[in-house]
Amino acid sequence: MFESAFALSDASRLLAGIVLLTVVTIEFGGTFLVRIASGKVPFTEFQKSFSRAGHAHAGVLVIFSLVGLVLADATGLDGFWGWTARAGIPLAAILMSAGFFAAMAGKGRTEPNRAILVLYAGAASLAAGTLTLGVGLLAA
């Protein structure tokens, strides 16, 4: 077996595995975007833009999540702060993309519905995870 000088903590390994499994849902979202772009799904311009934003945020934040997990292990943070540093960014990927998609749901919608609050919860999770990770790295 290959031995590495680098090993993930159990918490980061668990979260990384879960995050990698979500890539399948992002792929499915990509096929849905193709259907939207080809006119097979009747969406308003608002719905098209929110669909693209939801998909893009999911993809970018999943990559950022994986990088963040490696960096979180370098901080030495544990307990509440360790979990905030590790889980804040992956949770943001879920909440922000879900917020974009849920906020545009409904036939002919031209503005966000109340589900936009989920997007803001995701932004708060992203801020908490990123700030905790950054401070943890500076303090390490």
C-alpha positions in Angstrom: 0.0 0.0 0.0 1.2 3.5 -0.8 2.2 5.4 2.3 2.0 9.1 2.2 3.6 11.8 4.4 0.2 13.4 4.2 -3.0 11.9 5.6 -6.4 13.4 6.1 -8.1 13.4 9.5 -11.1 11.1 9.9 -13.4 14.1 9.8 -11.9 15.5 6.7 -11.8 12.1 5.0 -15.5 11.6 5.8 -16.5 15.0 4.5 -14.3 14.7 1.4 -16.0 11.4 0.5 -19.4 12.9 0.9 -18.4 16.0 -1.1 -17.1 13.8 -4.0 -20.3 11.9 -4.1 -22.2 15.1 -4.7 -20.4 15.6 -8.0 -22.9 13.2 -9.5 -25.8 15.6 -8.7 -23.8 18.5 -10.2 -23.4 16.4 -13.4 -27.1 15.8 -13.5 -27.6 19.5 -13.1 -25.4 20.1 -16.0 -27.5 17.8 -18.2 -30.6 19.8 -17.0 -28.8 23.1 -18.0 -28.3 21.6 -21.5 -32.0 21.0 -21.7 -32.7 24.6 -20.6 -30.2 26.1 -23.1 -31.7 24.0 -26.0 -35.2 25.4 -25.2 -36.6 22.0 -24.1 -37.5 23.5 -20.7 -39.6 26.7 -20.9 -37.8 29.0 -18.4 -37.8 32.8 -18.1 -34.5 34.6 -18.5 -34.6 35.0 -14.7 -34.9 31.3 -14.2 -32.2 30.6 -16.7 -29.8 32.9 -14.9 -30.6 31.5 -11.5 -30.1 27.9 -12.8 -26.7 28.8 -14.2 -25.8 30.5 -10.9 -26.9 27.6 -8.8 -25.0 25.1 -11.0 -21.8 27.3 -11.0 -21.9 27.9 -7.3 -22.2 24.1 -6.6 -19.2 23.3 -8.8 -16.9 26.0 -7.6 -17.8 25.5 -3.9 -17.3 21.7 -4.1 -13.8 22.3 -5.4 -13.2 24.9 -2.7 -14.6 22.5 -0.1 -12.0 19.8 -1.0 -9.2 22.3 -0.8 -10.6 23.7 2.5 -10.6 20.2 4.1 -6.9 19.8 3.4 -6.2 23.2 4.8 -8.5 22.6 7.9 -6.3 19.7 8.8 -3.3 22.0 8.7 -4.9 24.4 11.3 -5.0 21.9 14.2 -8.5 23.2 15.0 -10.8 20.7 16.7 -14.2 20.6 18.3 -16.7 23.3 17.2 -14.1 25.4 15.4 -12.7 22.4 13.6 -16.1 21.3 12.4 -16.9 24.9 11.4 -13.7 25.1 9.3 -14.4 21.7 7.7 -18.1 21.8 7.2 -18.9 25.5 6.6 -17.8 25.5 2.9 -19.4 22.1 1.9 -22.6 23.2 3.6 -22.5 26.5 1.7 -22.2 24.5 -1.6 -25.5 22.8 -0.7 -27.4 25.8 0.6 -26.3 28.3 -2.0 -27.1 26.1 -5.0 -30.3 24.9 -3.4 -31.2 28.6 -2.7 -30.8 29.6 -6.3 -32.8 26.6 -7.6 -35.6 26.9 -5.0 -35.9 30.7 -5.3 -36.6 30.4 -9.1 -39.1 27.5 -8.8 -42.5 28.0 -10.3 -43.9 28.4 -13.8 -43.0 31.7 -15.4 -41.2 33.2 -12.3 -39.4 36.5 -13.0 -38.2 37.2 -9.5 -37.0 35.2 -6.5 -39.5 33.7 -4.1 -39.0 33.5 -0.3 -36.6 30.5 -0.7 -34.0 33.1 -1.5 -33.4 33.0 2.3 -31.7 29.6 1.8 -29.1 31.3 -0.5 -28.4 33.8 2.3 -28.0 31.0 4.8 -25.5 29.5 2.5 -23.6 32.7 2.2 -23.4 32.9 6.0 -22.1 29.3 6.1 -19.5 30.2 3.5 -18.4 33.2 5.5 -18.2 31.2 8.8 -16.3 28.4 7.3 -13.9 30.6 5.3 -13.2 33.0 8.2 -12.7 30.2 10.7 -10.3 28.4 8.3 -8.4 31.6 7.5 -8.0 32.6 11.2 -7.1 29.0 12.0 -4.4 28.9 9.4 -3.0 32.3 10.6 -3.0 31.2 14.2 -1.4 27.7 13.5 
